[in-house]
Amino acid sequence: MLLPDQRIGRDCIQLFEIVWAKRPQLQDLALQYWLKVERHLSHNFAMKINLEQSFDQINDYWSPKVISRVNDQYVKIAKVKGELAWHNHKDEDELFLVVRGRLLMQLEGEEIELNAGDMYVVPKGAMHNPVAAEECWVMLVETVTMKHTGDVDTPLTKSIAEQLA
C-alpha cells in the first residue's frame, strides 16, 4: 500500500508525463513544479539499502526501479537480459554499474564489455544499446527527468511512474 506522499507523488508523475507529452509549451513550468514535488517527496527514500534484497524484489527484465535519490539524480536498479533498444539521451549522461553478471554496451562503432564491478558512463547524446546474454544486475544513476529509452518508445519502455512504483 502506498503512503499518502507516495500516492501524491505517483499522481504528480502521471500529470507531469501527460503535460510533458501533450503540452510542450508548458514543459518548463511542469518541470519546475515536478522538481518542487520531488524535493518534498525525497525524504521517503531510505538511507540504508540492501542491494541483494532490493534486487530480489525485481521480477521483470528491463524494468528499472528507483531505490534512492541523490540531489537531482535517481539511483535505480534493474535486472536485464536480452537487449533493450538503440536510443540516446540527448542532454543527459547515464551511469551503468554492473552488480552481477555481464553487460555488453553497444555504441556506434564499438562495444564495451562490462563485468561485475565495472562501471561505464554513456555520454549524453551517444546512441547505445545495452545487451545481456544472461541475467545481469545493474545499478543506474540518471537525472530525475531522464526518459527510460530517450525518445524511442518500445514495449519495454517504462515511465517514471512505473520506475517509482
DSSP file (Angstrom, degrees, kcal/mol; ACC not computed):
  #  RESIDUE AA STRUCTURE BP1 BP2  ACC     N-H-->O    O-->H-N    N-H-->O    O-->H-N    TCO  KAPPA ALPHA  PHI   PSI    X-CA   Y-CA   Z-CA
    1    1 A M              0   0    0      0, 0.0     2,-0.2     0, 0.0     0, 0.0   0.000 360.0 360.0 360.0 138.1    0.0    0.0    0.0
    2    2 A L        -     0   0    0      1,-0.1   163,-0.0     2,-0.1     0, 0.0  -0.568 360.0-124.3 -81.2 141.3    1.3    3.5   -0.9
    3    3 A L     >  -     0   0    0     -2,-0.2     4,-2.4     1,-0.1     3,-0.3  -0.399  34.9-101.1 -72.6 160.5    1.7    6.1    1.8
    4    4 A P  H  > S+     0   0    0      0, 0.0     4,-2.4     0, 0.0     5,-0.2   0.904 124.8  48.5 -52.8 -45.0   -0.1    9.4    1.3
    5    5 A D  H  > S+     0   0    0      1,-0.2     4,-2.5     2,-0.2     5,-0.1   0.865 110.4  52.1 -63.9 -34.8    3.0   11.1    0.0
    6    6 A Q  H  > S+     0   0    0     -3,-0.3     4,-2.6     2,-0.2    -1,-0.2   0.885 108.9  49.6 -69.1 -37.7    3.7    8.2   -2.4
    7    7 A R  H  X S+     0   0    0     -4,-2.4     4,-2.6     2,-0.2    -2,-0.2   0.926 112.0  48.4 -64.2 -43.7    0.2    8.4   -3.8
    8    8 A I  H  X S+     0   0    0     -4,-2.4     4,-2.7    -5,-0.2    -2,-0.2   0.926 112.0  50.2 -60.7 -44.2    0.6   12.2   -4.3
    9    9 A G  H  X S+     0   0    0     -4,-2.5     4,-2.4     2,-0.2    -2,-0.2   0.919 110.5  48.5 -60.2 -45.0    4.0   11.5   -5.9
   10   10 A R  H  X S+     0   0    0     -4,-2.6     4,-2.2     1,-0.2    -1,-0.2   0.926 113.2  47.5 -61.7 -45.0    2.5    8.9   -8.3
   11   11 A D  H  X S+     0   0    0     -4,-2.6     4,-2.3     1,-0.2    -2,-0.2   0.895 112.0  50.1 -63.8 -40.3   -0.3   11.2   -9.3
   12   12 A C  H  X S+     0   0    0     -4,-2.7     4,-3.0     2,-0.2    -1,-0.2   0.888 109.0  52.3 -64.9 -38.8    2.1   14.1   -9.8
   13   13 A I  H  X S+     0   0    0     -4,-2.4     4,-2.6     2,-0.2    -2,-0.2   0.930 110.0  48.0 -62.9 -45.1    4.3   11.9  -12.0
   14   14 A Q  H  X S+     0   0    0     -4,-2.2     4,-1.9     2,-0.2    -2,-0.2   0.915 113.7  47.0 -63.4 -42.2    1.3   10.9  -14.2
   15   15 A L  H  X S+     0   0    0     -4,-2.3     4,-2.7     2,-0.2     5,-0.2   0.929 111.6  51.7 -63.1 -45.0    0.2   14.5  -14.5
   16   16 A F  H  X S+     0   0    0     -4,-3.0     4,-2.9     1,-0.2    -2,-0.2   0.920 109.5  49.8 -57.0 -45.9    3.8   15.6  -15.3
   17   17 A E  H  X S+     0   0    0     -4,-2.6     4,-2.0     2,-0.2    -1,-0.2   0.869 111.0  49.2 -64.9 -36.6    4.0   12.9  -18.0
   18   18 A I  H  X S+     0   0    0     -4,-1.9     4,-2.7     2,-0.2     5,-0.3   0.950 114.5  44.0 -66.2 -49.1    0.7   14.0  -19.6
   19   19 A V  H  X S+     0   0    0     -4,-2.7     4,-2.5     1,-0.2     7,-0.3   0.919 112.9  52.9 -61.3 -43.2    1.7   17.7  -19.7
   20   20 A W  H  < S+     0   0    0     -4,-2.9    -1,-0.2    -5,-0.2    -2,-0.2   0.899 117.0  37.6 -59.9 -41.5    5.2   16.8  -20.9
   21   21 A A  H  < S+     0   0    0     -4,-2.0    -1,-0.2    -5,-0.2    -2,-0.2   0.860 128.5  29.0 -79.8 -36.5    3.8   14.8  -23.8
   22   22 A K  H  < S+     0   0    0     -4,-2.7    -3,-0.2     1,-0.2    -2,-0.2   0.625 120.5  44.4-106.7 -14.7    0.8   16.9  -24.8
   23   23 A R    ><  +     0   0    0     -4,-2.5     3,-2.3    -5,-0.3     4,-0.3  -0.597  55.4 170.0-131.5  73.1    1.6   20.5  -23.9
   24   24 A P  G >  S+     0   0    0      0, 0.0     3,-1.6     0, 0.0     4,-0.3   0.820  77.8  63.1 -54.7 -32.6    5.1   21.3  -25.0
   25   25 A Q  G 3  S+     0   0    0      1,-0.3     4,-0.2     2,-0.1     3,-0.2   0.693 104.8  47.5 -68.0 -16.2    4.6   25.0  -24.2
   26   26 A L  G <> S+     0   0    0     -3,-2.3     4,-2.8    -7,-0.3    -1,-0.3   0.315  80.2 103.4-103.0   6.9    4.1   24.1  -20.5
   27   27 A Q  H <> S+     0   0    0     -3,-1.6     4,-2.7    -4,-0.3     5,-0.2   0.892  79.5  49.8 -60.8 -42.6    7.1   21.8  -20.2
   28   28 A D  H  > S+     0   0    0     -4,-0.3     4,-2.2     2,-0.2    -1,-0.2   0.932 114.6  44.5 -62.8 -44.9    9.3   24.4  -18.3
   29   29 A L  H  > S+     0   0    0     -4,-0.2     4,-2.3     2,-0.2    -2,-0.2   0.910 113.9  50.1 -64.8 -42.3    6.5   25.1  -15.8
   30   30 A A  H  X S+     0   0    0     -4,-2.8     4,-2.8     1,-0.2    -2,-0.2   0.902 110.5  50.3 -63.1 -40.8    5.8   21.4  -15.4
   31   31 A L  H  X S+     0   0    0     -4,-2.7     4,-2.4    -5,-0.2    -1,-0.2   0.914 109.8  49.7 -65.6 -42.6    9.4   20.6  -14.8
   32   32 A Q  H  X S+     0   0    0     -4,-2.2     4,-1.5     2,-0.2    -2,-0.2   0.923 114.2  45.8 -61.1 -44.1    9.8   23.4  -12.2
   33   33 A Y  H  X S+     0   0    0     -4,-2.3     4,-2.3     1,-0.2    -2,-0.2   0.927 111.3  52.3 -64.0 -45.1    6.7   22.1  -10.4
   34   34 A W  H  X S+     0   0    0     -4,-2.8     4,-2.9     1,-0.2    -2,-0.2   0.908 107.1  52.0 -59.2 -43.5    7.8   18.5  -10.6
   35   35 A L  H  X S+     0   0    0     -4,-2.4     4,-2.1     1,-0.2    -1,-0.2   0.858 109.0  50.9 -64.3 -34.5   11.2   19.3   -9.1
   36   36 A K  H  X S+     0   0    0     -4,-1.5     4,-1.7     2,-0.2    -1,-0.2   0.924 112.1  46.3 -66.2 -43.8    9.5   21.0   -6.1
   37   37 A V  H  X S+     0   0    0     -4,-2.3     4,-2.3     1,-0.2    -2,-0.2   0.917 111.3  52.9 -63.7 -42.6    7.3   18.0   -5.6
   38   38 A E  H  X S+     0   0    0     -4,-2.9     4,-1.8     1,-0.2    -1,-0.2   0.896 105.9  52.7 -60.6 -41.9   10.3   15.7   -5.9
   39   39 A R  H  < S+     0   0    0     -4,-2.1     4,-0.3     1,-0.2    -1,-0.2   0.904 111.1  48.2 -61.0 -39.3   12.2   17.6   -3.2
   40   40 A H  H >< S+     0   0    0     -4,-1.7     3,-0.6     1,-0.2    -2,-0.2   0.901 116.7  41.9 -65.7 -41.1    9.2   17.2   -0.9
   41   41 A L  H >< S+     0   0    0     -4,-2.3     3,-2.3     1,-0.2    -1,-0.2   0.654  90.1  87.2 -82.7 -15.1    8.9   13.5   -1.5
   42   42 A S  G >< S+     0   0    0     -4,-1.8     3,-1.5     1,-0.3    -1,-0.2   0.706  73.1  73.2 -63.5 -18.0   12.6   12.7   -1.5
   43   43 A H  G <  S+     0   0    0     -3,-0.6    -1,-0.3    -4,-0.3    -2,-0.1   0.656  82.5  72.7 -69.1 -11.9   12.5   12.2    2.3
   44   44 A N  G <  S+     0   0    0     -3,-2.3     2,-0.4     2,-0.1    -1,-0.3   0.612  75.3  97.5 -77.4 -11.2   10.7    8.9    1.7
   45   45 A F  S <  S-     0   0    0     -3,-1.5    23,-0.1    -4,-0.2     2,-0.1  -0.643  78.2-124.0 -82.0 131.3   13.8    7.2    0.4
   46   46 A A        -     0   0    0     -2,-0.4    -2,-0.1    21,-0.3     3,-0.1  -0.391   6.8-144.5 -68.8 148.6   15.7    5.1    3.0
   47   47 A M  S    S+     0   0    0      1,-0.1     2,-0.5    -2,-0.1    -1,-0.1   0.809  87.8  54.2 -84.3 -32.6   19.3    6.0    3.6
   48   48 A K        +     0   0    0      2,-0.0     2,-0.4    -3,-0.0    -1,-0.1  -0.911  70.0 174.9-106.7 125.9   20.4    2.4    4.1
   49   49 A I        -     0   0    0     -2,-0.5     2,-0.7    -3,-0.1     3,-0.1  -0.994  27.4-142.4-134.1 134.1   19.5   -0.1    1.4
   50   50 A N     >  -     0   0    0     -2,-0.4     4,-2.2     1,-0.2     5,-0.2  -0.866  12.5-160.6 -94.8 112.9   20.4   -3.7    1.0
   51   51 A L  H  > S+     0   0    0     -2,-0.7     4,-3.0     1,-0.2     5,-0.3   0.896  87.9  55.3 -62.9 -42.0   21.0   -4.3   -2.8
   52   52 A E  H  > S+     0   0    0      1,-0.2     4,-1.9     2,-0.2    -1,-0.2   0.938 111.9  43.7 -57.0 -48.2   20.6   -8.0   -2.6
   53   53 A Q  H  > S+     0   0    0      1,-0.2     4,-0.7     2,-0.2    -1,-0.2   0.875 113.0  52.6 -66.0 -36.9   17.1   -7.6   -1.0
   54   54 A S  H >< S+     0   0    0     -4,-2.2     3,-0.9     1,-0.2     4,-0.2   0.923 109.9  47.1 -65.0 -43.9   16.2   -4.9   -3.5
   55   55 A F  H >< S+     0   0    0     -4,-3.0     3,-1.7     1,-0.2    -1,-0.2   0.850 103.1  64.1 -65.7 -33.0   17.2   -7.0   -6.5
   56   56 A D  H 3< S+     0   0    0     -4,-1.9    -1,-0.2     1,-0.3    -2,-0.2   0.759  97.5  57.6 -61.2 -23.8   15.2   -9.9   -5.0
   57   57 A Q  T << S+     0   0    0     -3,-0.9     2,-0.5    -4,-0.7    -1,-0.3   0.530  87.4  91.4 -85.1  -6.4   12.0   -7.8   -5.4
   58   58 A I    <   +     0   0    0     -3,-1.7    20,-0.0    -4,-0.2     3,-0.0  -0.801  41.0 164.0 -94.8 125.8   12.5   -7.3   -9.2
   59   59 A N        +     0   0    0     -2,-0.5     2,-0.4     4,-0.1    -1,-0.1   0.679  54.2  68.2-109.4 -26.6   10.8   -9.9  -11.3
   60   60 A D  S >  S-     0   0    0      3,-0.2     3,-0.8     1,-0.0    19,-0.5  -0.790  76.5-123.4-105.9 139.3   10.8   -8.3  -14.8
   61   61 A Y  B 3  S+a   79   0A   0     -2,-0.4    19,-0.3     1,-0.2    -2,-0.1  -0.460  93.2  17.1 -73.3 150.2   13.7   -7.6  -17.1
   62   62 A W  T 3  S+     0   0    0     17,-2.3    -1,-0.2     1,-0.1    18,-0.1   0.781  91.0 121.2  60.0  31.9   14.4   -4.1  -18.3
   63   63 A S    <   -     0   0    0     -3,-0.8    -3,-0.2    16,-0.5    16,-0.2  -0.709  50.9-157.8-123.8  78.7   12.1   -2.7  -15.6
   64   64 A P        -     0   0    0      0, 0.0     2,-0.4     0, 0.0    14,-0.2  -0.205   2.2-155.4 -60.4 145.9   14.2   -0.3  -13.6
   65   65 A K  E     -B   77   0A   0     12,-2.6    12,-2.2    99,-0.1     2,-0.4  -0.987  16.0-126.1-124.0 132.5   13.2    0.6  -10.1
   66   66 A V  E     +B   76   0A   0     97,-2.8    10,-0.3    -2,-0.4     3,-0.1  -0.639  31.8 169.7 -75.6 126.0   14.1    3.8   -8.2
   67   67 A I  E     -     0   0A   0      8,-3.0     2,-0.3    -2,-0.4   -21,-0.3   0.574  61.6 -10.0-112.6 -15.8   15.7    2.9   -4.9
   68   68 A S  E     -B   75   0A   0      7,-1.5     7,-2.5   -23,-0.1     2,-0.4  -0.972  56.8-128.0-166.2 177.3   17.0    6.3   -3.8
   69   69 A R  E     -B   74   0A   0     -2,-0.3     2,-0.5     5,-0.2     5,-0.2  -0.999   7.9-168.4-141.4 137.8   17.7    9.8   -4.8
   70   70 A V  E >   -B   73   0A   0      3,-2.8     3,-1.8    -2,-0.4     2,-0.2  -0.949  68.0 -58.1-126.2 108.0   20.9   11.9   -4.6
   71   71 A N  T 3  S-     0   0    0     -2,-0.5   -29,-0.0     1,-0.3     0, 0.0  -0.389 123.4 -14.3  54.4-119.7   20.2   15.6   -5.3
   72   72 A D  T 3  S+     0   0    0     -2,-0.2    72,-1.8    -3,-0.1     2,-0.4   0.008 121.7  92.2-101.4  29.4   18.7   15.6   -8.8
   73   73 A Q  E <   -BC  70 143A   0     -3,-1.8    -3,-2.8    70,-0.3     2,-0.4  -0.970  64.0-143.9-123.0 136.3   19.7   12.0   -9.6
   74   74 A Y  E     -BC  69 142A   0     68,-3.6    68,-2.1    -2,-0.4     2,-0.6  -0.778   9.2-144.5 -91.1 142.9   17.8    8.8   -9.2
   75   75 A V  E     +BC  68 141A   0     -7,-2.5    -8,-3.0    -2,-0.4    -7,-1.5  -0.956  30.6 178.9-102.9 122.8   19.6    5.7   -8.2
   76   76 A K  E     -BC  66 140A   0     64,-2.9    64,-3.0    -2,-0.6     2,-0.3  -0.855  19.3-155.8-124.8 156.2   17.9    2.8   -9.9
   77   77 A I  E     +BC  65 139A   0    -12,-2.2   -12,-2.6    -2,-0.3     2,-0.3  -0.961  15.9 173.9-128.5 152.8   18.4   -1.0  -10.2
   78   78 A A  E     - C   0 138A   0     60,-2.3    60,-2.8    -2,-0.3     2,-0.5  -0.993  29.5-135.2-154.2 147.7   17.3   -3.4  -12.9
   79   79 A K  E     -aC  61 137A   0    -19,-0.5   -17,-2.3    -2,-0.3   -16,-0.5  -0.912  34.9-170.7 -97.9 133.5   17.6   -7.0  -13.9
   80   80 A V  E     + C   0 136A   0     56,-3.0    56,-2.2    -2,-0.5     2,-0.3  -0.944  18.9 162.8-130.2 149.0   18.4   -7.2  -17.6
   81   81 A K  E     +     0   0A   0     -2,-0.4     2,-0.3    54,-0.2    52,-0.2  -0.916  60.7   7.1-161.2 137.2   18.5  -10.0  -20.2
   82   82 A G  E    S- C   0 132A   0     50,-3.9    50,-2.9    -2,-0.3     2,-0.3  -0.658 105.0 -48.8  86.2-148.9   18.5   -9.8  -24.0
   83   83 A E  E     - C   0 131A   0     -2,-0.3    48,-0.2    48,-0.2     3,-0.1  -0.936  36.2-155.7-127.9 153.0   18.6   -6.3  -25.4
   84   84 A L        -     0   0    0     46,-1.7     2,-0.3    -2,-0.3    -1,-0.2   0.921  51.0 -78.4 -86.1 -84.4   16.8   -3.1  -24.8
   85   85 A A        -     0   0    0     45,-0.1     2,-0.4    43,-0.1    -1,-0.2  -0.884  39.3 -90.0-177.9 149.2   16.8   -0.8  -27.8
   86   86 A W        +     0   0    0     -2,-0.3     2,-0.3    43,-0.1    43,-0.2  -0.591  68.7 133.5 -68.6 127.4   19.1    1.6  -29.6
   87   87 A H  B     -D  128   0A   0     41,-2.1    41,-2.7    -2,-0.4     2,-0.3  -0.959  37.5-146.4-161.1 172.9   18.5    5.0  -28.1
   88   88 A N        -     0   0    0     -2,-0.3     2,-0.5    61,-0.3    63,-0.5  -0.944  18.0-130.9-143.1 168.8   20.1    8.1  -26.7
   89   89 A H    >   -     0   0    0     -2,-0.3    36,-2.2    37,-0.3     3,-1.2  -0.918  23.1-156.1-122.5 100.3   19.6   10.7  -24.0
   90   90 A K  T 3  S+     0   0    0     -2,-0.5    -1,-0.1     1,-0.3     3,-0.0   0.803  85.8  17.6 -49.7 -44.4   20.2   14.0  -25.8
   91   91 A D  T 3  S+     0   0    0     33,-0.1     2,-0.4    -3,-0.1    -1,-0.3   0.231 114.2  73.5-117.3  13.3   21.1   16.1  -22.8
   92   92 A E    <   -     0   0    0     -3,-1.2    33,-0.4    31,-0.1    -3,-0.2  -0.987  62.8-138.2-139.0 137.3   22.0   13.6  -20.1
   93   93 A D        -     0   0    0     -2,-0.4    50,-0.4    31,-0.2     2,-0.4  -0.501  22.1-149.6 -78.4 159.1   24.8   11.2  -19.2
   94   94 A E  E     -E  122   0A   0     28,-1.9    28,-3.2    -2,-0.2     2,-0.5  -0.985   1.9-149.6-137.7 125.1   23.8    7.7  -17.9
   95   95 A L  E     -EF 121 141A   0     46,-2.0    46,-1.5    -2,-0.4     2,-0.4  -0.811   9.9-169.6 -99.1 130.2   25.8    5.7  -15.5
   96   96 A F  E     -EF 120 140A   0     24,-3.0    24,-2.7    -2,-0.5     2,-0.5  -0.977   4.0-177.3-115.7 128.7   25.8    1.9  -15.5
   97   97 A L  E     -EF 119 139A   0     42,-2.5    42,-2.8    -2,-0.4     2,-0.6  -0.986  21.2-140.2-124.0 119.0   27.3   -0.2  -12.7
   98   98 A V  E     + F   0 138A   0     20,-2.7    19,-3.4    -2,-0.5    40,-0.2  -0.689  23.7 174.6 -82.3 120.2   27.3   -3.9  -13.2
   99   99 A V  E    S+     0   0A   0     38,-2.7     2,-0.3    -2,-0.6    -1,-0.2   0.832  70.6   3.2 -90.7 -40.5   26.5   -5.6   -9.8
  100  100 A R  E    S+ F   0 137A   0     37,-1.5    37,-2.7    16,-0.1    -1,-0.4  -0.993 112.3   6.4-148.3 139.9   26.2   -9.2  -11.1
  101  101 A G  S    S-     0   0    0     -2,-0.3    15,-0.8    35,-0.2     2,-0.4  -0.558  87.4 -58.9  94.2-154.8   26.7  -10.8  -14.5
  102  102 A R  E     -G  115   0A   0     32,-0.2     2,-0.4    33,-0.2    32,-0.3  -0.999  38.7-167.5-139.9 134.7   28.0   -9.3  -17.7
  103  103 A L  E     -G  114   0A   0     11,-3.0    11,-3.3    -2,-0.4     2,-0.6  -0.985   9.6-153.3-125.4 133.2   26.7   -6.4  -19.8
  104  104 A L  E     -GH 113 131A   0     27,-3.4    27,-2.3    -2,-0.4     2,-0.8  -0.932  10.6-155.6-104.4 117.2   27.7   -5.5  -23.4
  105  105 A M  E     -GH 112 130A   0      7,-3.2     7,-2.4    -2,-0.6     2,-0.5  -0.832   9.0-156.1 -95.6 109.4   27.2   -1.8  -24.1
  106  106 A Q  E     +GH 111 129A   0     23,-2.2    23,-2.0    -2,-0.8     2,-0.3  -0.736  18.5 172.8 -85.8 127.7   26.8   -1.4  -27.8
  107  107 A L  E >   -GH 110 128A   0      3,-3.1     3,-1.5    -2,-0.5     2,-0.5  -0.842  48.6 -75.7-124.4 164.4   27.8    2.0  -29.0
  108  108 A E  T 3  S-     0   0    0     19,-0.9     3,-0.1    -2,-0.3    19,-0.0  -0.495 120.3  -0.3 -63.1 115.1   28.1    3.3  -32.6
  109  109 A G  T 3  S+     0   0    0     -2,-0.5     2,-0.3     1,-0.1    -1,-0.3   0.380 129.5  49.6  88.2  -4.1   31.3    1.9  -33.8
  110  110 A E  E <   -G  107   0A   0     -3,-1.5    -3,-3.1     2,-0.0     2,-0.4  -0.995  59.9-143.4-158.9 162.8   32.3    0.0  -30.6
  111  111 A E  E     -G  106   0A   0     -2,-0.3     2,-0.5    -5,-0.2    -5,-0.2  -0.994  13.1-157.2-129.5 138.1   31.2   -2.4  -27.9
  112  112 A I  E     -G  105   0A   0     -7,-2.4    -7,-3.2    -2,-0.4     2,-0.5  -0.968   9.5-146.0-119.6 122.8   32.3   -2.2  -24.3
  113  113 A E  E     -G  104   0A   0     -2,-0.5     2,-0.5    -9,-0.2    -9,-0.2  -0.762  15.3-168.3 -90.4 127.0   32.2   -5.4  -22.1
  114  114 A L  E     -G  103   0A   0    -11,-3.3   -11,-3.0    -2,-0.5     2,-0.2  -0.966   3.8-173.8-117.9 127.6   31.2   -4.7  -18.5
  115  115 A N  E >   -G  102   0A   0     -2,-0.5     3,-3.0   -13,-0.2   -17,-0.3  -0.619  48.6 -55.7-109.3 172.6   31.6   -7.4  -15.8
  116  116 A A  T 3  S+     0   0    0    -15,-0.8   -17,-0.2     1,-0.3    -1,-0.2  -0.234 130.1  21.7 -50.9 129.1   30.6   -7.4  -12.2
  117  117 A G  T 3  S+     0   0    0    -19,-3.4    -1,-0.3     1,-0.3     2,-0.2   0.237  96.8 121.2  93.9 -12.3   32.2   -4.3  -10.5
  118  118 A D    <   -     0   0    0     -3,-3.0   -20,-2.7   -20,-0.2     2,-0.4  -0.592  42.8-164.2 -86.2 147.2   32.7   -2.4  -13.8
  119  119 A M  E     -E   97   0A   0     -2,-0.2     2,-0.3   -22,-0.2   -22,-0.2  -0.964   7.7-178.0-129.4 146.3   31.1    1.0  -14.4
  120  120 A Y  E     -E   96   0A   0    -24,-2.7   -24,-3.0    -2,-0.4     2,-0.6  -0.992  16.6-148.4-145.3 137.6   30.5    2.9  -17.6
  121  121 A V  E     -E   95   0A   0     -2,-0.3   -26,-0.2   -26,-0.2    -2,-0.0  -0.930  13.6-146.6-106.4 118.2   29.1    6.4  -18.2
  122  122 A V  E     -E   94   0A   0    -28,-3.2   -28,-1.9    -2,-0.6     3,-0.1  -0.743  27.0-124.6 -80.3 119.2   27.3    6.7  -21.5
  123  123 A P    >   -     0   0    0      0, 0.0     3,-2.2     0, 0.0   -34,-0.3  -0.307  34.1 -87.7 -66.4 148.4   27.9   10.3  -22.6
  124  124 A K  T 3  S+     0   0    0      1,-0.3   -34,-0.2   -33,-0.1   -31,-0.2  -0.246 114.1  19.3 -54.6 139.7   24.9   12.5  -23.4
  125  125 A G  T 3  S+     0   0    0    -36,-2.2     2,-0.4   -33,-0.4    -1,-0.3   0.273  89.6 133.8  84.2 -10.9   23.8   12.1  -27.0
  126  126 A A    <   -     0   0    0     -3,-2.2     2,-0.3   -37,-0.3   -37,-0.3  -0.590  57.3-128.4 -78.6 126.5   25.6    8.8  -27.5
  127  127 A M        +     0   0    0     -2,-0.4   -19,-0.9   -39,-0.1     2,-0.3  -0.565  43.5 165.2 -68.2 130.9   23.5    6.2  -29.3
  128  128 A H  E     -DH  87 107A   0    -41,-2.7   -41,-2.1    -2,-0.3   -21,-0.2  -0.980  30.9-164.1-149.6 159.3   23.7    3.0  -27.2
  129  129 A N  E     - H   0 106A   0    -23,-2.0   -23,-2.2    -2,-0.3     2,-0.3  -0.865  17.8-145.6-146.9 107.0   22.1   -0.4  -26.7
  130  130 A P  E     - H   0 105A   0      0, 0.0   -46,-1.7     0, 0.0     2,-0.4  -0.572  21.8-174.5 -76.3 138.1   22.7   -2.4  -23.5
  131  131 A V  E     -CH  83 104A   0    -27,-2.3   -27,-3.4    -2,-0.3     2,-0.4  -0.996  13.5-176.7-135.9 136.3   22.7   -6.2  -24.1
  132  132 A A  E     -C   82   0A   0    -50,-2.9   -50,-3.9    -2,-0.4   -29,-0.1  -0.964  13.8-164.3-135.0 118.7   23.0   -9.1  -21.7
  133  133 A A  E    S+     0   0A   0     -2,-0.4     2,-0.3   -52,-0.2    -1,-0.1   0.867  85.2  21.6 -66.9 -36.6   23.2  -12.7  -22.9
  134  134 A E  E    S-     0   0A   0    -32,-0.3   -32,-0.2     1,-0.1   -52,-0.1  -0.773 114.0 -61.0-122.8 169.2   22.3  -14.0  -19.4
  135  135 A E  E     -     0   0A   0     -2,-0.3     2,-0.4   -54,-0.1   -33,-0.2  -0.252  58.4-176.0 -53.8 134.1   20.6  -12.3  -16.5
  136  136 A C  E     -C   80   0A   0    -56,-2.2   -56,-3.0   -35,-0.2     2,-0.5  -0.994  19.5-142.2-136.5 139.3   22.6   -9.3  -15.3
  137  137 A W  E     -CF  79 100A   0    -37,-2.7   -38,-2.7    -2,-0.4   -37,-1.5  -0.905  25.9-179.3-104.2 127.4   22.0   -6.9  -12.4
  138  138 A V  E     -CF  78  98A   0    -60,-2.8   -60,-2.3    -2,-0.5     2,-0.4  -0.946  22.0-150.2-127.6 148.5   22.8   -3.2  -13.0
  139  139 A M  E     -CF  77  97A   0    -42,-2.8   -42,-2.5    -2,-0.4     2,-0.4  -0.946  21.2-163.3-109.9 138.3   22.6   -0.1  -10.9
  140  140 A L  E     -CF  76  96A   0    -64,-3.0   -64,-2.9    -2,-0.4     2,-0.5  -0.920  14.5-159.6-122.0 145.6   21.9    3.1  -12.8
  141  141 A V  E     +CF  75  95A   0    -46,-1.5   -46,-2.0    -2,-0.4     2,-0.3  -0.983  30.1 156.8-124.3 119.3   22.4    6.8  -11.9
  142  142 A E  E     -C   74   0A   0    -68,-2.1   -68,-3.6    -2,-0.5   -48,-0.1  -0.956  46.3 -93.4-141.0 153.3   20.2    9.1  -14.0
  143  143 A T  E >   -C   73   0A   0    -50,-0.4     3,-1.6    -2,-0.3   -70,-0.3  -0.310  41.6-113.0 -63.2 154.8   18.7   12.5  -13.7
  144  144 A V  T 3  S+     0   0    0    -72,-1.8    -1,-0.1     1,-0.3   -71,-0.1   0.694 116.5  50.8 -65.8 -17.0   15.2   12.6  -12.4
  145  145 A T  T 3  S+     0   0    0    -73,-0.3    -1,-0.3     2,-0.1     2,-0.1   0.454  80.4 123.8 -98.6  -1.3   13.9   13.8  -15.7
  146  146 A M    <   -     0   0    0     -3,-1.6     2,-0.3     1,-0.1    -4,-0.0  -0.386  58.0-133.9 -67.7 131.6   15.6   11.1  -17.9
  147  147 A K    >   -     0   0    0     -2,-0.1     3,-1.6     1,-0.1    12,-0.1  -0.673  19.8-121.2 -82.1 139.9   13.3    9.1  -20.1
  148  148 A H  T 3  S+     0   0    0     10,-0.6    -1,-0.1    -2,-0.3     3,-0.1   0.877 107.1  14.6 -48.9 -51.8   14.0    5.3  -19.9
  149  149 A T  T >  S-     0   0    0      1,-0.4     3,-2.2     3,-0.2    -1,-0.3  -0.162 103.2-125.0-119.9  38.2   14.7    4.9  -23.6
  150  150 A G  T <  S-     0   0    0     -3,-1.6    -1,-0.4     1,-0.3   -61,-0.1  -0.300  77.2 -22.5  58.2-133.1   15.1    8.5  -24.6
  151  151 A D  T 3  S+     0   0    0    -63,-0.5     2,-0.5    -3,-0.1    -1,-0.3   0.360 116.2 100.4 -91.7   5.3   12.8    9.5  -27.5
  152  152 A V    <   -     0   0    0     -3,-2.2     2,-0.6   -64,-0.2    -3,-0.2  -0.806  60.1-156.4 -93.3 127.4   12.4    5.9  -28.6
  153  153 A D        +     0   0    0     -2,-0.5    -2,-0.1    -5,-0.1    -3,-0.0  -0.918  23.1 160.6-107.8 120.9    9.2    4.2  -27.4
  154  154 A T    >   -     0   0    0     -2,-0.6     3,-1.3   -69,-0.0    -5,-0.1  -0.813  56.5 -99.6-128.8 169.6    9.3    0.4  -27.2
  155  155 A P  T 3  S+     0   0    0      0, 0.0    -2,-0.0     0, 0.0    -1,-0.0   0.734 124.9  53.9 -61.4 -20.1    7.2   -2.2  -25.4
  156  156 A L  T 3  S+     0   0    0    -72,-0.1     2,-0.1     2,-0.1   -71,-0.1   0.596  80.7 117.2 -89.0 -12.1   10.0   -2.3  -22.8
  157  157 A T    <   -     0   0    0     -3,-1.3     2,-0.4   -73,-0.1    -4,-0.0  -0.337  49.5-159.4 -62.2 132.5    9.9    1.4  -22.2
  158  158 A K        -     0   0    0     -2,-0.1   -10,-0.6   -96,-0.1    -9,-0.1  -0.932   9.8-132.4-115.7 137.6    9.0    2.3  -18.6
  159  159 A S     >  -     0   0    0     -2,-0.4     4,-1.9   -12,-0.1     5,-0.2  -0.320  30.4-105.9 -77.4 167.5    7.6    5.7  -17.4
  160  160 A I  H  > S+     0   0    0      1,-0.2     4,-1.8     2,-0.2     5,-0.2   0.901 122.8  55.9 -59.5 -40.8    9.0    7.5  -14.4
  161  161 A A  H  > S+     0   0    0      1,-0.2     4,-1.1     2,-0.2    -1,-0.2   0.907 107.3  48.1 -59.5 -42.6    5.8    6.4  -12.5
  162  162 A E  H  4 S+     0   0    0      1,-0.2    -1,-0.2     2,-0.2    -2,-0.2   0.859 110.6  51.6 -67.1 -34.5    6.4    2.8  -13.3
  163  163 A Q  H  < S+     0   0    0     -4,-1.9   -97,-2.8     1,-0.2    -1,-0.2   0.784 111.8  46.6 -73.5 -26.3   10.0    3.1  -12.1
  164  164 A L  H  <        0   0    0     -4,-1.8    -1,-0.2   -99,-0.2    -2,-0.2   0.662 360.0 360.0 -85.8 -17.3    8.9    4.6   -8.8
  165  165 A A     <        0   0    0     -4,-1.1    -1,-0.2    -5,-0.2    -2,-0.1   0.501 360.0 360.0 -67.8 360.0    6.2    2.1   -8.2
